[in-house]
Amino acid sequence: MGFSTAVDVCIIREKSTTHFRSLCGTGRVSEVTDTEEKRRALDAISLRFDARCPRPTPDAALARVNILRIDVESLTCRHKNGPRRKDKE
């Protein structure tokens, strides 16, 4: 499967250009079926996004959720530097 993300995107209309940082990659997708691996994944996501869900994730919640893992095979990145956005300083 392929995936990509872009951050710090700043469109400069006056110069008809865009400044950005991006990452693209490919990998193999597999479903996580091991209960403890699913729990670790959901706990990590809830910590990252400061979620208000209980940790460790209850078994009942694990039974209702599918987790997909991407085993990354290739990565490439690209950037076009420009002035930093004021809210990033």
Secondary structure, DSSP 8 states (H G I E B T S, - for coil): -EEEEEEEEEEEGGGTEEEEEEEEEEEEEEEE--HHHHHHHHHHHHHHTT--S-SS--HHHHHT--EEEEEEEEEEEEEE-----GGG-
